[in-house]
Amino acid sequence: MWKIIVGFVIFAAVALFIISKAGDKIDMSGEKHGADALHTPADGASAPAK
């Protein structure tokens, strides 16, 4: 029983560490469908060809 508790504490510590390092760059909203799933093109792709 104590191994389960220790495993959960370690997992929670690692998860909190990853979330704190990612800051606001992490998206926890799940799968996106429809207009939310569209990706914006890269900056270089919008430049006109010479």
Secondary structure, 3 states (H helix, E strand, C coil): CHHHHHHHHHHHHHHHHHHHHHHHHCCCCCCCCHHHHCCCCCHHHHCCCC
